[in-house]
Amino acid sequence: CMILSGDRSGGLEQFARQLGISEFATCLPHEKAAVVQKLTEEGEVVLMVGDGVNDAPALAAASVGMSIGVSNLASEAADVVFLRGQEEHDPTEHIVNLIRLGRA
């Protein structure tokens, strides 16, 4: 399990730790898409979660693309779309729970 992010915030490390993921990196959109494509070609099942237009290529290449409904392009490329209603309903917690369930 790994996290690839375009964000340069310190939140990436905290989010990875919350999921028990030790492998994470900051990368550009085309790098994310290349990693996702390589993993799927190797037979790995890849869940890609994204929220912006830069995530669309990786979302489309993933086994399952999950968009946090901010960008129309990202949402169109995804298989699953989380819609944001109010800010206190951030879907991140739900995504963490889904990943944990998938591991069980």
Jmol script that loads the backbone (N, CA, C; Angstrom):
load data "model"
ATOM      1  N   CYS A   1       0.838  -1.173   0.000  1.00  0.00           N
ATOM      2  CA  CYS A   1       0.000   0.000   0.000  1.00  0.00           C
ATOM      3  C   CYS A   1       0.891   1.247   0.000  1.00  0.00           C
ATOM      4  N   MET A   2       0.535   2.235  -0.797  1.00  0.00           N
ATOM      5  CA  MET A   2       1.319   3.463  -0.832  1.00  0.00           C
ATOM      6  C   MET A   2       0.395   4.644  -1.098  1.00  0.00           C
ATOM      7  N   ILE A   3       0.889   5.812  -0.786  1.00  0.00           N
ATOM      8  CA  ILE A   3       0.172   7.051  -1.072  1.00  0.00           C
ATOM      9  C   ILE A   3       1.063   7.899  -1.969  1.00  0.00           C
ATOM     10  N   LEU A   4       0.483   8.355  -3.075  1.00  0.00           N
ATOM     11  CA  LEU A   4       1.153   9.301  -3.960  1.00  0.00           C
ATOM     12  C   LEU A   4       0.328  10.572  -3.932  1.00  0.00           C
ATOM     13  N   SER A   5       0.953  11.688  -3.677  1.00  0.00           N
ATOM     14  CA  SER A   5       0.204  12.930  -3.524  1.00  0.00           C
ATOM     15  C   SER A   5       0.901  14.076  -4.233  1.00  0.00           C
ATOM     16  N   GLY A   6       0.104  14.982  -4.749  1.00  0.00           N
ATOM     17  CA  GLY A   6       0.638  16.214  -5.313  1.00  0.00           C
ATOM     18  C   GLY A   6       0.776  17.294  -4.268  1.00  0.00           C
ATOM     19  N   ASP A   7       0.255  17.045  -3.085  1.00  0.00           N
ATOM     20  CA  ASP A   7       0.313  18.030  -2.006  1.00  0.00           C
ATOM     21  C   ASP A   7       1.683  18.026  -1.348  1.00  0.00           C
ATOM     22  N   ARG A   8       2.109  19.177  -0.948  1.00  0.00           N
ATOM     23  CA  ARG A   8       3.402  19.297  -0.281  1.00  0.00           C
ATOM     24  C   ARG A   8       3.220  19.621   1.202  1.00  0.00           C
ATOM     25  N   SER A   9       2.048  19.349   1.712  1.00  0.00           N
ATOM     26  CA  SER A   9       1.776  19.681   3.108  1.00  0.00           C
ATOM     27  C   SER A   9       2.262  18.565   4.026  1.00  0.00           C
ATOM     28  N   GLY A  10       2.401  18.893   5.290  1.00  0.00           N
ATOM     29  CA  GLY A  10       2.779  17.906   6.287  1.00  0.00           C
ATOM     30  C   GLY A  10       1.666  16.918   6.575  1.00  0.00           C
ATOM     31  N   GLY A  11       0.483  17.182   6.071  1.00  0.00           N
ATOM     32  CA  GLY A  11      -0.650  16.296   6.306  1.00  0.00           C
ATOM     33  C   GLY A  11      -0.498  14.938   5.655  1.00  0.00           C
ATOM     34  N   LEU A  12       0.301  14.846   4.611  1.00  0.00           N
ATOM     35  CA  LEU A  12       0.490  13.577   3.913  1.00  0.00           C
ATOM     36  C   LEU A  12       1.078  12.520   4.838  1.00  0.00           C
ATOM     37  N   GLU A  13       2.106  12.891   5.576  1.00  0.00           N
ATOM     38  CA  GLU A  13       2.732  11.934   6.491  1.00  0.00           C
ATOM     39  C   GLU A  13       1.744  11.506   7.578  1.00  0.00           C
ATOM     40  N   GLN A  14       0.983  12.451   8.104  1.00  0.00           N
ATOM     41  CA  GLN A  14       0.004  12.132   9.148  1.00  0.00           C
ATOM     42  C   GLN A  14      -1.086  11.201   8.604  1.00  0.00           C
ATOM     43  N   PHE A  15      -1.556  11.478   7.401  1.00  0.00           N
ATOM     44  CA  PHE A  15      -2.587  10.645   6.789  1.00  0.00           C
ATOM     45  C   PHE A  15      -2.059   9.234   6.543  1.00  0.00           C
ATOM     46  N   ALA A  16      -0.832   9.121   6.051  1.00  0.00           N
ATOM     47  CA  ALA A  16      -0.219   7.816   5.820  1.00  0.00           C
ATOM     48  C   ALA A  16      -0.094   7.042   7.128  1.00  0.00           C
ATOM     49  N   ARG A  17       0.337   7.725   8.160  1.00  0.00           N
ATOM     50  CA  ARG A  17       0.483   7.085   9.472  1.00  0.00           C
ATOM     51  C   ARG A  17      -0.874   6.591   9.979  1.00  0.00           C
ATOM     52  N   GLN A  18      -1.913   7.393   9.780  1.00  0.00           N
ATOM     53  CA  GLN A  18      -3.259   7.019  10.222  1.00  0.00           C
ATOM     54  C   GLN A  18      -3.714   5.719   9.557  1.00  0.00           C
ATOM     55  N   LEU A  19      -3.287   5.494   8.321  1.00  0.00           N
ATOM     56  CA  LEU A  19      -3.652   4.287   7.592  1.00  0.00           C
ATOM     57  C   LEU A  19      -2.660   3.144   7.779  1.00  0.00           C
ATOM     58  N   GLY A  20      -1.565   3.421   8.483  1.00  0.00           N
ATOM     59  CA  GLY A  20      -0.550   2.397   8.651  1.00  0.00           C
ATOM     60  C   GLY A  20       0.268   2.175   7.393  1.00  0.00           C
ATOM     61  N   ILE A  21       0.425   3.218   6.585  1.00  0.00           N
ATOM     62  CA  ILE A  21       1.162   3.139   5.329  1.00  0.00           C
ATOM     63  C   ILE A  21       2.517   3.804   5.513  1.00  0.00           C
ATOM     64  N   SER A  22       3.564   3.064   5.213  1.00  0.00           N
ATOM     65  CA  SER A  22       4.896   3.616   5.399  1.00  0.00           C
ATOM     66  C   SER A  22       5.485   4.174   4.108  1.00  0.00           C
ATOM     67  N   GLU A  23       4.903   3.826   2.970  1.00  0.00           N
ATOM     68  CA  GLU A  23       5.435   4.277   1.689  1.00  0.00           C
ATOM     69  C   GLU A  23       4.550   5.392   1.129  1.00  0.00           C
ATOM     70  N   PHE A  24       5.129   6.582   1.026  1.00  0.00           N
ATOM     71  CA  PHE A  24       4.379   7.703   0.470  1.00  0.00           C
ATOM     72  C   PHE A  24       5.352   8.660  -0.196  1.00  0.00           C
ATOM     73  N   ALA A  25       4.837   9.399  -1.166  1.00  0.00           N
ATOM     74  CA  ALA A  25       5.701  10.309  -1.901  1.00  0.00           C
ATOM     75  C   ALA A  25       4.903  11.472  -2.465  1.00  0.00           C
ATOM     76  N   THR A  26       5.572  12.573  -2.642  1.00  0.00           N
ATOM     77  CA  THR A  26       5.001  13.722  -3.332  1.00  0.00           C
ATOM     78  C   THR A  26       5.456  13.627  -4.784  1.00  0.00           C
ATOM     79  N   CYS A  27       4.508  13.727  -5.711  1.00  0.00           N
ATOM     80  CA  CYS A  27       4.871  13.587  -7.112  1.00  0.00           C
ATOM     81  C   CYS A  27       3.942  14.416  -8.002  1.00  0.00           C
ATOM     82  N   LEU A  28       4.336  14.533  -9.241  1.00  0.00           N
ATOM     83  CA  LEU A  28       3.561  15.275 -10.226  1.00  0.00           C
ATOM     84  C   LEU A  28       2.453  14.396 -10.796  1.00  0.00           C
ATOM     85  N   PRO A  29       1.415  15.006 -11.392  1.00  0.00           N
ATOM     86  CA  PRO A  29       0.289  14.225 -11.913  1.00  0.00           C
ATOM     87  C   PRO A  29       0.695  13.112 -12.885  1.00  0.00           C
ATOM     88  N   HIS A  30       1.590  13.394 -13.812  1.00  0.00           N
ATOM     89  CA  HIS A  30       1.987  12.360 -14.772  1.00  0.00           C
ATOM     90  C   HIS A  30       2.748  11.221 -14.089  1.00  0.00           C
ATOM     91  N   GLU A  31       3.429  11.528 -12.996  1.00  0.00           N
ATOM     92  CA  GLU A  31       4.127  10.483 -12.249  1.00  0.00           C
ATOM     93  C   GLU A  31       3.132   9.581 -11.530  1.00  0.00           C
ATOM     94  N   LYS A  32       2.075  10.172 -10.980  1.00  0.00           N
ATOM     95  CA  LYS A  32       1.036   9.362 -10.336  1.00  0.00           C
ATOM     96  C   LYS A  32       0.406   8.410 -11.341  1.00  0.00           C
ATOM     97  N   ALA A  33       0.056   8.938 -12.513  1.00  0.00           N
ATOM     98  CA  ALA A  33      -0.573   8.111 -13.542  1.00  0.00           C
ATOM     99  C   ALA A  33       0.354   6.983 -13.987  1.00  0.00           C
ATOM    100  N   ALA A  34       1.642   7.265 -14.122  1.00  0.00           N
ATOM    101  CA  ALA A  34       2.606   6.240 -14.544  1.00  0.00           C
ATOM    102  C   ALA A  34       2.726   5.129 -13.505  1.00  0.00           C
ATOM    103  N   VAL A  35       2.761   5.502 -12.223  1.00  0.00           N
ATOM    104  CA  VAL A  35       2.852   4.492 -11.156  1.00  0.00           C
ATOM    105  C   VAL A  35       1.590   3.640 -11.138  1.00  0.00           C
ATOM    106  N   VAL A  36       0.426   4.265 -11.233  1.00  0.00           N
ATOM    107  CA  VAL A  36      -0.844   3.529 -11.234  1.00  0.00           C
ATOM    108  C   VAL A  36      -0.890   2.566 -12.426  1.00  0.00           C
ATOM    109  N   GLN A  37      -0.521   3.051 -13.596  1.00  0.00           N
ATOM    110  CA  GLN A  37      -0.538   2.209 -14.791  1.00  0.00           C
ATOM    111  C   GLN A  37       0.417   1.025 -14.652  1.00  0.00           C
ATOM    112  N   LYS A  38       1.620   1.276 -14.134  1.00  0.00           N
ATOM    113  CA  LYS A  38       2.604   0.200 -13.946  1.00  0.00           C
ATOM    114  C   LYS A  38       2.079  -0.863 -12.981  1.00  0.00           C
ATOM    115  N   LEU A  39       1.488  -0.418 -11.871  1.00  0.00           N
ATOM    116  CA  LEU A  39       0.956  -1.369 -10.891  1.00  0.00           C
ATOM    117  C   LEU A  39      -0.185  -2.196 -11.465  1.00  0.00           C
ATOM    118  N   THR A  40      -1.091  -1.566 -12.201  1.00  0.00           N
ATOM    119  CA  THR A  40      -2.204  -2.329 -12.788  1.00  0.00           C
ATOM    120  C   THR A  40      -1.700  -3.300 -13.844  1.00  0.00           C
ATOM    121  N   GLU A  41      -0.692  -2.911 -14.615  1.00  0.00           N
ATOM    122  CA  GLU A  41      -0.111  -3.827 -15.608  1.00  0.00           C
ATOM    123  C   GLU A  41       0.562  -5.019 -14.946  1.00  0.00           C
ATOM    124  N   GLU A  42       1.038  -4.836 -13.714  1.00  0.00           N
ATOM    125  CA  GLU A  42       1.661  -5.928 -12.954  1.00  0.00           C
ATOM    126  C   GLU A  42       0.622  -6.794 -12.248  1.00  0.00           C
ATOM    127  N   GLY A  43      -0.664  -6.483 -12.453  1.00  0.00           N
ATOM    128  CA  GLY A  43      -1.735  -7.284 -11.861  1.00  0.00           C
ATOM    129  C   GLY A  43      -2.193  -6.826 -10.492  1.00  0.00           C
ATOM    130  N   GLU A  44      -1.692  -5.693 -10.020  1.00  0.00           N
ATOM    131  CA  GLU A  44      -2.108  -5.167  -8.722  1.00  0.00           C
ATOM    132  C   GLU A  44      -3.484  -4.512  -8.850  1.00  0.00           C
ATOM    133  N   VAL A  45      -4.248  -4.585  -7.784  1.00  0.00           N
ATOM    134  CA  VAL A  45      -5.518  -3.867  -7.707  1.00  0.00           C
ATOM    135  C   VAL A  45      -5.209  -2.507  -7.088  1.00  0.00           C
ATOM    136  N   VAL A  46      -5.531  -1.446  -7.810  1.00  0.00           N
ATOM    137  CA  VAL A  46      -5.145  -0.101  -7.392  1.00  0.00           C
ATOM    138  C   VAL A  46      -6.386   0.741  -7.134  1.00  0.00           C
ATOM    139  N   LEU A  47      -6.471   1.296  -5.932  1.00  0.00           N
ATOM    140  CA  LEU A  47      -7.488   2.283  -5.586  1.00  0.00           C
ATOM    141  C   LEU A  47      -6.816   3.640  -5.648  1.00  0.00           C
ATOM    142  N   MET A  48      -7.339   4.506  -6.477  1.00  0.00           N
ATOM    143  CA  MET A  48      -6.828   5.869  -6.597  1.00  0.00           C
ATOM    144  C   MET A  48      -7.900   6.814  -6.101  1.00  0.00           C
ATOM    145  N   VAL A  49      -7.540   7.684  -5.179  1.00  0.00           N
ATOM    146  CA  VAL A  49      -8.454   8.699  -4.662  1.00  0.00           C
ATOM    147  C   VAL A  49      -7.913  10.051  -5.092  1.00  0.00           C
ATOM    148  N   GLY A  50      -8.751  10.875  -5.710  1.00  0.00           N
ATOM    149  CA  GLY A  50      -8.301  12.180  -6.158  1.00  0.00           C
ATOM    150  C   GLY A  50      -9.399  13.212  -6.070  1.00  0.00           C
ATOM    151  N   ASP A  51      -8.986  14.475  -6.120  1.00  0.00           N
ATOM    152  CA  ASP A  51      -9.983  15.538  -5.998  1.00  0.00           C
ATOM    153  C   ASP A  51      -9.842  16.632  -7.036  1.00  0.00           C
ATOM    154  N   GLY A  52      -8.932  16.490  -7.966  1.00  0.00           N
ATOM    155  CA  GLY A  52      -8.733  17.571  -8.907  1.00  0.00           C
ATOM    156  C   GLY A  52      -8.488  17.094 -10.316  1.00  0.00           C
ATOM    157  N   VAL A  53      -8.466  18.053 -11.235  1.00  0.00           N
ATOM    158  CA  VAL A  53      -8.268  17.749 -12.645  1.00  0.00           C
ATOM    159  C   VAL A  53      -6.929  17.046 -12.866  1.00  0.00           C
ATOM    160  N   ASN A  54      -5.926  17.343 -12.050  1.00  0.00           N
ATOM    161  CA  ASN A  54      -4.620  16.696 -12.192  1.00  0.00           C
ATOM    162  C   ASN A  54      -4.654  15.214 -11.840  1.00  0.00           C
ATOM    163  N   ASP A  55      -5.681  14.785 -11.126  1.00  0.00           N
ATOM    164  CA  ASP A  55      -5.793  13.381 -10.736  1.00  0.00           C
ATOM    165  C   ASP A  55      -6.512  12.529 -11.781  1.00  0.00           C
ATOM    166  N   ALA A  56      -7.157  13.147 -12.742  1.00  0.00           N
ATOM    167  CA  ALA A  56      -7.991  12.420 -13.699  1.00  0.00           C
ATOM    168  C   ALA A  56      -7.248  11.292 -14.427  1.00  0.00           C
ATOM    169  N   PRO A  57      -6.032  11.496 -14.945  1.00  0.00           N
ATOM    170  CA  PRO A  57      -5.353  10.383 -15.631  1.00  0.00           C
ATOM    171  C   PRO A  57      -5.104   9.178 -14.719  1.00  0.00           C
ATOM    172  N   ALA A  58      -4.702   9.420 -13.480  1.00  0.00           N
ATOM    173  CA  ALA A  58      -4.455   8.312 -12.550  1.00  0.00           C
ATOM    174  C   ALA A  58      -5.768   7.659 -12.131  1.00  0.00           C
ATOM    175  N   LEU A  59      -6.830   8.449 -11.964  1.00  0.00           N
ATOM    176  CA  LEU A  59      -8.140   7.883 -11.630  1.00  0.00           C
ATOM    177  C   LEU A  59      -8.618   6.955 -12.734  1.00  0.00           C
ATOM    178  N   ALA A  60      -8.435   7.370 -13.978  1.00  0.00           N
ATOM    179  CA  ALA A  60      -8.869   6.565 -15.114  1.00  0.00           C
ATOM    180  C   ALA A  60      -8.048   5.287 -15.250  1.00  0.00           C
ATOM    181  N   ALA A  61      -6.765   5.328 -14.888  1.00  0.00           N
ATOM    182  CA  ALA A  61      -5.885   4.167 -15.018  1.00  0.00           C
ATOM    183  C   ALA A  61      -6.049   3.160 -13.891  1.00  0.00           C
ATOM    184  N   ALA A  62      -6.630   3.577 -12.772  1.00  0.00           N
ATOM    185  CA  ALA A  62      -6.742   2.720 -11.591  1.00  0.00           C
ATOM    186  C   ALA A  62      -7.799   1.629 -11.770  1.00  0.00           C
ATOM    187  N   SER A  63      -7.657   0.569 -10.990  1.00  0.00           N
ATOM    188  CA  SER A  63      -8.689  -0.474 -10.955  1.00  0.00           C
ATOM    189  C   SER A  63      -9.997   0.118 -10.473  1.00  0.00           C
ATOM    190  N   VAL A  64      -9.899   0.946  -9.434  1.00  0.00           N
ATOM    191  CA  VAL A  64     -11.050   1.679  -8.904  1.00  0.00           C
ATOM    192  C   VAL A  64     -10.613   3.117  -8.676  1.00  0.00           C
ATOM    193  N   GLY A  65     -11.279   4.048  -9.326  1.00  0.00           N
ATOM    194  CA  GLY A  65     -11.007   5.462  -9.139  1.00  0.00           C
ATOM    195  C   GLY A  65     -12.073   6.067  -8.246  1.00  0.00           C
ATOM    196  N   MET A  66     -11.656   6.776  -7.221  1.00  0.00           N
ATOM    197  CA  MET A  66     -12.588   7.375  -6.272  1.00  0.00           C
ATOM    198  C   MET A  66     -12.321   8.872  -6.217  1.00  0.00           C
ATOM    199  N   SER A  67     -13.293   9.663  -6.627  1.00  0.00           N
ATOM    200  CA  SER A  67     -13.134  11.112  -6.665  1.00  0.00           C
ATOM    201  C   SER A  67     -13.883  11.754  -5.512  1.00  0.00           C
ATOM    202  N   ILE A  68     -13.246  12.750  -4.926  1.00  0.00           N
ATOM    203  CA  ILE A  68     -13.927  13.604  -3.965  1.00  0.00           C
ATOM    204  C   ILE A  68     -14.455  14.748  -4.809  1.00  0.00           C
ATOM    205  N   GLY A  69     -15.767  14.779  -5.026  1.00  0.00           N
ATOM    206  CA  GLY A  69     -16.422  15.578  -6.045  1.00  0.00           C
ATOM    207  C   GLY A  69     -16.151  17.056  -6.091  1.00  0.00           C
ATOM    208  N   VAL A  70     -14.947  17.449  -6.413  1.00  0.00           N
ATOM    209  CA  VAL A  70     -14.599  18.851  -6.551  1.00  0.00           C
ATOM    210  C   VAL A  70     -14.480  19.207  -8.030  1.00  0.00           C
ATOM    211  N   SER A  71     -13.796  18.380  -8.778  1.00  0.00           N
ATOM    212  CA  SER A  71     -13.529  18.624 -10.184  1.00  0.00           C
ATOM    213  C   SER A  71     -14.430  17.767 -11.056  1.00  0.00           C
ATOM    214  N   ASN A  72     -15.060  18.393 -12.049  1.00  0.00           N
ATOM    215  CA  ASN A  72     -15.891  17.620 -12.967  1.00  0.00           C
ATOM    216  C   ASN A  72     -15.080  16.576 -13.710  1.00  0.00           C
ATOM    217  N   LEU A  73     -13.889  16.940 -14.163  1.00  0.00           N
ATOM    218  CA  LEU A  73     -13.057  15.999 -14.913  1.00  0.00           C
ATOM    219  C   LEU A  73     -12.642  14.821 -14.047  1.00  0.00           C
ATOM    220  N   ALA A  74     -12.246  15.081 -12.818  1.00  0.00           N
ATOM    221  CA  ALA A  74     -11.872  13.992 -11.913  1.00  0.00           C
ATOM    222  C   ALA A  74     -13.076  13.095 -11.644  1.00  0.00           C
ATOM    223  N   SER A  75     -14.232  13.688 -11.453  1.00  0.00           N
ATOM    224  CA  SER A  75     -15.439  12.904 -11.189  1.00  0.00           C
ATOM    225  C   SER A  75     -15.830  12.054 -12.392  1.00  0.00           C
ATOM    226  N   GLU A  76     -15.653  12.582 -13.593  1.00  0.00           N
ATOM    227  CA  GLU A  76     -15.965  11.815 -14.798  1.00  0.00           C
ATOM    228  C   GLU A  76     -15.009  10.655 -14.993  1.00  0.00           C
ATOM    229  N   ALA A  77     -13.770  10.788 -14.554  1.00  0.00           N
ATOM    230  CA  ALA A  77     -12.772   9.732 -14.715  1.00  0.00           C
ATOM    231  C   ALA A  77     -12.890   8.655 -13.637  1.00  0.00           C
ATOM    232  N   ALA A  78     -13.596   8.944 -12.561  1.00  0.00           N
ATOM    233  CA  ALA A  78     -13.673   8.035 -11.410  1.00  0.00           C
ATOM    234  C   ALA A  78     -14.811   7.027 -11.554  1.00  0.00           C
ATOM    235  N   ASP A  79     -14.700   5.949 -10.779  1.00  0.00           N
ATOM    236  CA  ASP A  79     -15.768   4.953 -10.689  1.00  0.00           C
ATOM    237  C   ASP A  79     -16.746   5.300  -9.570  1.00  0.00           C
ATOM    238  N   VAL A  80     -16.229   5.931  -8.516  1.00  0.00           N
ATOM    239  CA  VAL A  80     -17.011   6.302  -7.341  1.00  0.00           C
ATOM    240  C   VAL A  80     -16.763   7.775  -7.069  1.00  0.00           C
ATOM    241  N   VAL A  81     -17.817   8.520  -6.745  1.00  0.00           N
ATOM    242  CA  VAL A  81     -17.678   9.945  -6.458  1.00  0.00           C
ATOM    243  C   VAL A  81     -18.281  10.238  -5.095  1.00  0.00           C
ATOM    244  N   PHE A  82     -17.467  10.818  -4.203  1.00  0.00           N
ATOM    245  CA  PHE A  82     -17.961  11.320  -2.928  1.00  0.00           C
ATOM    246  C   PHE A  82     -18.321  12.783  -3.143  1.00  0.00           C
ATOM    247  N   LEU A  83     -19.554  13.137  -2.859  1.00  0.00           N
ATOM    248  CA  LEU A  83     -19.985  14.524  -3.004  1.00  0.00           C
ATOM    249  C   LEU A  83     -19.846  15.234  -1.684  1.00  0.00           C
ATOM    250  N   ARG A  84     -19.338  16.431  -1.739  1.00  0.00           N
ATOM    251  CA  ARG A  84     -19.211  17.240  -0.522  1.00  0.00           C
ATOM    252  C   ARG A  84     -20.465  18.077  -0.376  1.00  0.00           C
ATOM    253  N   GLY A  85     -21.044  18.011   0.800  1.00  0.00           N
ATOM    254  CA  GLY A  85     -22.167  18.866   1.108  1.00  0.00           C
ATOM    255  C   GLY A  85     -21.678  20.028   1.933  1.00  0.00           C
ATOM    256  N   GLN A  86     -21.444  19.755   3.177  1.00  0.00           N
ATOM    257  CA  GLN A  86     -20.936  20.767   4.093  1.00  0.00           C
ATOM    258  C   GLN A  86     -19.530  20.372   4.495  1.00  0.00           C
ATOM    259  N   GLU A  87     -18.719  21.345   4.850  1.00  0.00           N
ATOM    260  CA  GLU A  87     -17.320  21.078   5.176  1.00  0.00           C
ATOM    261  C   GLU A  87     -17.153  20.097   6.339  1.00  0.00           C
ATOM    262  N   GLU A  88     -18.106  20.057   7.266  1.00  0.00           N
ATOM    263  CA  GLU A  88     -17.946  19.121   8.384  1.00  0.00           C
ATOM    264  C   GLU A  88     -18.183  17.680   7.959  1.00  0.00           C
ATOM    265  N   HIS A  89     -18.585  17.475   6.716  1.00  0.00           N
ATOM    266  CA  HIS A  89     -18.798  16.125   6.191  1.00  0.00           C
ATOM    267  C   HIS A  89     -17.676  15.755   5.222  1.00  0.00           C
ATOM    268  N   ASP A  90     -16.453  15.933   5.651  1.00  0.00           N
ATOM    269  CA  ASP A  90     -15.282  15.596   4.849  1.00  0.00           C
ATOM    270  C   ASP A  90     -15.260  14.080   4.635  1.00  0.00           C
ATOM    271  N   PRO A  91     -15.182  13.616   3.387  1.00  0.00           N
ATOM    272  CA  PRO A  91     -15.227  12.171   3.119  1.00  0.00           C
ATOM    273  C   PRO A  91     -13.940  11.429   3.472  1.00  0.00           C
ATOM    274  N   THR A  92     -12.897  12.128   3.896  1.00  0.00           N
ATOM    275  CA  THR A  92     -11.625  11.475   4.181  1.00  0.00           C
ATOM    276  C   THR A  92     -11.779  10.356   5.201  1.00  0.00           C
ATOM    277  N   GLU A  93     -12.538  10.589   6.249  1.00  0.00           N
ATOM    278  CA  GLU A  93     -12.742   9.560   7.274  1.00  0.00           C
ATOM    279  C   GLU A  93     -13.408   8.326   6.684  1.00  0.00           C
ATOM    280  N   HIS A  94     -14.360   8.528   5.777  1.00  0.00           N
ATOM    281  CA  HIS A  94     -15.036   7.394   5.141  1.00  0.00           C
ATOM    282  C   HIS A  94     -14.062   6.604   4.257  1.00  0.00           C
ATOM    283  N   ILE A  95     -13.181   7.315   3.573  1.00  0.00           N
ATOM    284  CA  ILE A  95     -12.202   6.643   2.723  1.00  0.00           C
ATOM    285  C   ILE A  95     -11.239   5.823   3.570  1.00  0.00           C
ATOM    286  N   VAL A  96     -10.800   6.373   4.688  1.00  0.00           N
ATOM    287  CA  VAL A  96      -9.929   5.639   5.611  1.00  0.00           C
ATOM    288  C   VAL A  96     -10.638   4.369   6.080  1.00  0.00           C
ATOM    289  N   ASN A  97     -11.903   4.474   6.444  1.00  0.00           N
ATOM    290  CA  ASN A  97     -12.661   3.304   6.895  1.00  0.00           C
ATOM    291  C   ASN A  97     -12.815   2.266   5.787  1.00  0.00           C
ATOM    292  N   LEU A  98     -13.038   2.704   4.553  1.00  0.00           N
ATOM    293  CA  LEU A  98     -13.154   1.773   3.436  1.00  0.00           C
ATOM    294  C   LEU A  98     -11.848   1.025   3.196  1.00  0.00           C
ATOM    295  N   ILE A  99     -10.724   1.720   3.311  1.00  0.00           N
ATOM    296  CA  ILE A  99      -9.428   1.077   3.137  1.00  0.00           C
ATOM    297  C   ILE A  99      -9.211   0.038   4.241  1.00  0.00           C
ATOM    298  N   ARG A 100      -9.549   0.417   5.456  1.00  0.00           N
ATOM    299  CA  ARG A 100      -9.398  -0.553   6.569  1.00  0.00           C
ATOM    300  C   ARG A 100     -10.286  -1.766   6.373  1.00  0.00           C
ATOM    301  N   LEU A 101     -11.518  -1.586   5.903  1.00  0.00           N
ATOM    302  CA  LEU A 101     -12.412  -2.702   5.645  1.00  0.00           C
ATOM    303  C   LEU A 101     -11.857  -3.609   4.539  1.00  0.00           C
ATOM    304  N   GLY A 102     -11.275  -2.991   3.522  1.00  0.00           N
ATOM    305  CA  GLY A 102     -10.704  -3.746   2.422  1.00  0.00           C
ATOM    306  C   GLY A 102      -9.545  -4.631   2.851  1.00  0.00           C
ATOM    307  N   ARG A 103      -8.857  -4.226   3.890  1.00  0.00           N
ATOM    308  CA  ARG A 103      -7.732  -5.013   4.395  1.00  0.00           C
ATOM    309  C   ARG A 103      -8.182  -6.173   5.277  1.00  0.00           C
ATOM    310  N   ALA A 104      -9.385  -6.085   5.814  1.00  0.00           N
ATOM    311  CA  ALA A 104      -9.867  -7.094   6.768  1.00  0.00           C
ATOM    312  C   ALA A 104     -10.183  -8.417   6.100  1.00  0.00           C
TER     313      ALA A 104
END
end "model"
wireframe off; spacefill off
backbone 0.3
color backbone group
